[in-house]
Amino acid sequence: MSAPTDVKYVNIINGQATGADTNAPVYNPATGQPFAEVPVATRDDLDRAVAAARDAFPAWSATPIAERQAIVSAIGDRLEEHAEEFLALLTAEQGKPRPMAEWEVYGSVAWFREIAKQELPEDLLEETSERKVISRHTPLGVVGAIVPWNFPILLAVWKIAPALVSGNTIIVKPSPFTPLCDLKLTELVQDLLPPGVFSALAGDDDLGKWMTSHPGIDKIAFTGSTETGKHVMASAAGTLKRVTLELGGNDPAIVLPDVDPKKVAPQIFWAAFQNNAQFCNAAKRIYIHDDVYDAVRDELVEFARTVVVGDGSQPDTQLGPIQNRPQLEKVTEYFDDCRANGYTFALGGTIDTSSDGWFVPVTLVDNPPEDSRLVAEEPFGPILPLLKWSDEADVIRRANDTVWGLGATVWGADLEAVERIGRQLEAGTVWLNEVHEYSPHQVFGGHKQSGIGAENSLHGLAEYTNHQTVCLNRSEGSVA
């Protein structure tokens, strides 16, 4: 099923479909051609959306949580009812093949339903005949959600669901590269919610700046690069907005000498290249023990040769294109840098610039220097350094020697060694002999410059609330 090209996409403000004087094209990365347009929101559009959200907040926050939970679950049902449409649309605007699109769409359905089951209880801290003290969570107000282009539905849901369950109103700004699914989802569920509770605005970078500094927005939930996250935090500081920042990563994978190279190679490949490595949690540095380095490298090469890169709408495609042209240009810089420095390519290394779409071949770089750009930075594309190690303390030091700390993996048969190494890695999530296992009930967040705050679980739900302590004096004669 291909995405229709005659659908009108709209912003949603106060429950109503809204256009704009200016529209922006949306491109299919597999063809490099525009196939849809979205309205570009103005500052006035944002002001109206914020005013509607603030007007809707008192009644929505006072709605019993069971009713809010039922509505959030119903949003998941609505997404599931339209799953085929979203699968085609996601592939068209983002580029991911059907299996990855299914992972995202149906994962989003599950997230709505599971977050809808969560609740932050009141804690009774003291209760005597003279005094009662409780601690409870109250909603913040209006949330601004700024969503990236790599998982445009799921990473929007990670913000929408907890914001609504906890009693906030929300305005979603999708990436200008992938706005269609988020706009369509917002439009499809307006009949489930009071006007103003859930709005969406497509726009350019200016819209993000206006949101982060807007005095009527109480919290920014942002997923994106570390550099942009710093700007978000600086802008939000002017009004002391709460922020949750899920930022970049340079996740290490450590491969122990007792692995079976043939068995571990496919797992490491997908740890690194899932979603064409356009994944904050992709394994971006593979440290392989000297004893098995050559064997694991060769098995990775052989496995990679079997993986089909192409248009995600084709049934045999396993990896799609780079999502947008600016990212393609960024990834190309890493190829150029590797060639300029004479690094060895175990596989790939040459981008076909004659392709209509934004395609990059799976590329493995054989043991580049630790201080190379490819190792020290985050390419966010399918070019991967393979690195040798022999000393456990040294590889742990190298793995941790980065400003980032989002995720990490360790692979090996000796489970005691796997866990010993894993517990020393500075990362928000450490997977041991598995990777990319997430849950609505499993806290997710980064260490160091990989972010601030948490998403998912009750910890993530609490990010959308204030703590409030309520103290009651029951003693006779205290006031009369």
N, C-alpha and C positions, 0 to 999 in steps of 0.2 A: 504494500500500500504506500503510495507517495503522498506527500503533503499537498493539499489543494493550493492553487496559486491565486484564487479569486476571493479568499477570505479577507474580510476587513478586520483589522486589529485596532483596538481602542484602549485608551486609558480609562480607568474606573475611578471616579471621584464622587463620594457621597452616594454610592450605589448606582451611579449613572454612567453610561458610556459617553466618553468625551473624546473629541478629536483635537486637532491643533492646526495652526496655520502652516506649520512646517512639518514635513514627514521625512523620515530617514529610511534608506534601504536596508534590508536584511539579506545577507548573502548565504548561499549554500557553499560550504567550504570544499565540497567534492567537485564543484564545477567552477567556483570563483565568480558565479553570476548571482545578481540579486533576484529574489523570487517573491519578496513581500515588502511591505512598508509599514512603519509604525509612526504614530504621532510623537513629536518631540515636545515634552512638557516644558512649560515656561515657569518662571518664578511665581506668577500669579496662580498657575495650576497647582503648584505645591502649596501655596498659602491656602487655597480653597480646600485641598485635601487635608491639610493639617487642621484647619478650622472645623471641618466635618468630623475628623477623628476626635478632636477635643470635645465637640458637642456630644458625640456618641459615647464617650468614655464613662460618664457617671452611670448611665443605665446599664451599659455592658458590664462594668466592673461589679455592679450590684446584682447582676443576674446570677442565680445559684450556679455553683460550679458544675453540678450535674447537667444542667442545661447547656452550659458552654462546652462541656466534654462531649455531649451528644452531637452538638453542631460540628465540632471539629472532626468527630468520627464520620459524620455525614459528608463532610468535604472529601474525606478519603473515599467514601462510597461513590461520590460523584466522579472523582478522578478515575476510579476503576471502571465505571460505566462508559467512560469516554477513552479508555486506555488505547484502543487502536488508533484513534486520532492523534493522541499525544505521542505514541510511538513513532508514527510517521513524521510528525512535526519536529520532534526532538532530533531525529536523524537528519532531517533536512536543514535545520538551523545549527546544530552542533556538530554533526558529522559522524556520530558514533554508530556502529553497526547494531542490528536488531538485538542481539543478546545483551549488549551493554545498555541499550535503551530499555529493554525489559527489566533489567536489574534496577535501573533508576526509577522507572515509572511505578513498577509494582512495589519497589522498596519505599517509594513515597507514600503509596497507599497504606502500607504497613506502619509507617511512621505516624501518619495521621491517627490511625486507630490505636496505636500503642501509647503515644503521648497523651491521647484523650483519656487514658486510664490513670494518668498520674495526678497526684494531688499532694500538696504540701500541708501536712497537718499542723494544727496549733500545738505548741508544747506547753504543758502545765509545769511551771517552774516552782511555784509555791502555792500551797493552799492550807490555810489555817482558819480558825474561827474569826480571826481579825484581818486576814490579808489574803488576797489572791493575785498571782502574777502569771501572765501567759506571754508567750512569744509567738507571733504570727507573721505571715507574709502578706503584704498588700501590693497590688499592681502598681507599676510605675506611671503609666499614662499612655502616651503615644510612642510607638516604636517605629523607627526607620530601619528597614531591612535592605541592605545593599548586597546583591547576589552576584556571584561570578558566572563565567561562561562555561566552565568545564562540567559542572553538574547543576544546570540551571533550575531544574525542578526540585531535586532532593535537597539542595542546600538552601533553597527558599523555604521548603517545608520544615527544615530544622529550626527555622526562625518563626514561621507563621504559627505552627502548632503550639509551641510553648507560650508564645505571646498571647494567643487567644485563650488558651486554657487558663492561664493565670490572670485573665481579666483585663488585658491591655487591648488597645486598638492598634492597627498596624498599617503602614504604608510601605509597599514593596517597590524597590527600584531594581529591575533586572539589568543585567549587562546589556549595553547597546549592541553587542554582537549576538546575543541569544535572548531577545525579549519576548518571543512569541508564545512559548509555553506558559510563562508566568502571567502574561496578559490574558491569555485564553482561560487559564484556570481561575483567575480572579473574576473574570466575567461570568463564568459558568456557575459560580457558587453564590452570587449576590442574593438570590432568593432565599438562601439559608440564613442570612445574617441581617441584622438591622443596618440601615444605610450608614456609611461612614466608618464602620468597624474594620473593614478590610478593603483597602484601596491599592491600586497599582499605577505607577507612572513610568512610562518609557522616557528616556532622555539621554543626554550626553554627559560628559564629565562635569559640566556645570551643575547639573541636577544633584549629583553626589555632594558637591561642595555646599550647595544651598541646604541640603538636608542635614549635613553634619554640623552646620552652624545655626540652624533654625531654632529660635527660642521656644517654639511650640512643640518640639520633638524632645522627648525625655530620655530616649536611649537609642543608640545606634548598634545594630548587630551587623557586622561586616565580615565577609570572607573575601580574601584577595591577597595581593602581594604584601610583603613586609613593608616595602617602601611606601605604598599607598596607605597601609595601615597606620604608619607613623603620621601621615598627613591627616587621616581621619581622627586620630587621637588628639592631635594638636588643635584641630578645628573644634572638636567636641568639648575641649577644655574650657572654651569661652563661656559655656553655659553649664559646665560641670555635668554634662550628660553622662549617664552610665554607658559603658561600651563593652561589647564582647567582640574580640578580634580573633578570627581564625586565619592565620597568615601562612607564609611560605614554609617550606621545609627542604632539608637536604638529607633525607633519611638514609642511614647506613644499613647495609645487610652484611652480616658476618657469617661466613661459611666455614664450618669446622672441618678438620681433616678426615673425619670418619663418615662423611656423607657418601651416598651412592650418586656419582655424577649424573648418570642417566635419569635417575628419579628426581633429583633436586633441580635439574636444569629447567624443566617446564615451570616449576613453582617460582623459581627466581625470575624467569622471564616475565611471567604475568605480574609478579610483585613490582617489576620495573616498568612494564609496558602497557599495563591495563589503561584503557582510555587513551592510548597512544602516548603514555607518560605525561599526559596533561592532567596531573593528579598531585595535589599537595602531598599526599602520603605515598607517592611512588618511591620505590627503592631507587636512590639516585647514585649511590656509591656501593659497589659490590666488593667486599673484602674477602678474598678466597685464600685459604691456607696454601702455602707453597706446595705441600704434598699432593694436593689435588687440583692445583691451579690450572695446569694445562688440560687436564681431563674435563673439568667443569667448563672451562672456556670453550673447548671444542664441542661439548654437548650443547652448550648454549647456541653456538653458531649453527649446529645441525638443526636444532629445534626451531630457531628463528627462520631458517630457510623454508620451513613448512608453513609459516604464518602468512596469510593472505592480507595484503594491504590494498585498500581500494575504497570505492564508493560504498558508504554504509548501507545504502538501499539495496545493494546486491546481496543475495543470500549467502554467498561463500565468503564474504568479507569478514575478517576478524579484527583488523585495525583500520580506522578511518584516517582522514586527513588532519593536518593541523587546523585548528578551528578558525583562525583569522589571519589576515595578512601581516599585521604587526608582529604576531607571535611567530609566524614563519620567518620573518626577517631576523627576529631575535635568535631563533634556533639556528639559522644559517650562520650566524656569527660564531657559534661554537664549532661548526664544521670547518669554517675558515681558519679559526684559531688552531685547531688540531692539525690541519694541513701545514699552516705556517710554521708550527713548532716541530714538525716532523714526527708526530705521534703515529703509532701503528694502528691501523684499522683491522680488527679481526673479522669484521663484516661491515659492509656498507661503506659510507663515507662520501658518497657523491649524490647530490640532489639533482633530479631531472627538472631543470627550469622550464622545459617545454610543456610540462603538464598543464592542463587547464585548471585542475584543482590544486589545493595547497598540500601536496603530498611530500613526505619525507621518508626515506627508507630506514628501516630498523638498522641501527648502527652500534657496533660494539668497539670500544677503544681499548687496546691491549696495554694495560699497566702504564698509564700516563703518570707524570709526576704528581705528588700529593698537592703541590701548590698550583697546579694548572687551573685555568678557569673552569674547565669541565668538572673538576673534583670539588673546587671551593665554592662554586655558585650553583644556581638552580636553573638548568636549561628549560625545563618544562616542555620537553619534547623527546623524541625517540632516539637519543644518543646517550650511551651509557658507558661509564668507565669501569673497567675490571681491574682490581688492585690486589697485589700480593701481600700476605702477612705471614709471620712465623712466631711472633712472641705475643702471648695473650694480653699482657699489660699494655704493650705498645699498640695493639689494634684497638683496644678500648680507648686509649688516649686519642688515637687518630679519629675514631668514630665520633668522639665527643668534641673534637677540635673544630667547632663550627658555631656560628651565632644562632643557628637554628636548633630546635629540639622538638620536632613534631612527632615523628614515629621512628621505629627501628625494628629490625628483625634479626633473629639468630637462628641458624640452621645446623642441626647436628644430631647424631645418634646418642651421644652421651648427654642424657637429659640433665644430669647434675651440672655439667659444664655449660650447657645451653642456658640454664636458669641463672647460674653464677654470673655469666657474662651479661645476660639480659638485665639483671638487677643493677648493673653498674652503668647502664646507658642512660644518658640524659635526654629523655624524650617523654612526651605525654602518653604515648601508647607504645608498648613493646610487645611485638608478636613473636612467639617462640614456636618454630616449626609450623607456622601458619602466617597468613597475612590478610589484611583488609577485611577482617571480620568486625563488623560494627553492629550496634544494637541501640534502639531507643532508650534502653535502660543501662547503657554502658557509657560512662562519662568520656567525653572527647575534648581535648584541648592541648595546647602546645606549651612547652617550656621555652625559656629564653626569648628570642625574637620571633618565635613561631606563634605568639599570640598572648592574649590576656583573657581570662575567664574560661568558661566551659560551655559545651553544648551537649545535649542529650542527658538522660537520667534526671533524677531529682536535683542534682547539682545544676544542670542546665536549665531546668525549670525555675530554680531559685534566682537565676540571673535576670529574670524578668520581673523581679519583685523587690520591694523594700522590706527590711526587717522592722518589725514594730513590737515593742514591749508595752503591754497594757497592765497597769497596776491598780488594783481595787483595794481601798481601805474599808474594811467592814466594821471597824470598831465603833461601838456606840458612843455617841457624843462627839464624833470627830468633826462634824460640820453643823450640828444643831443640838 
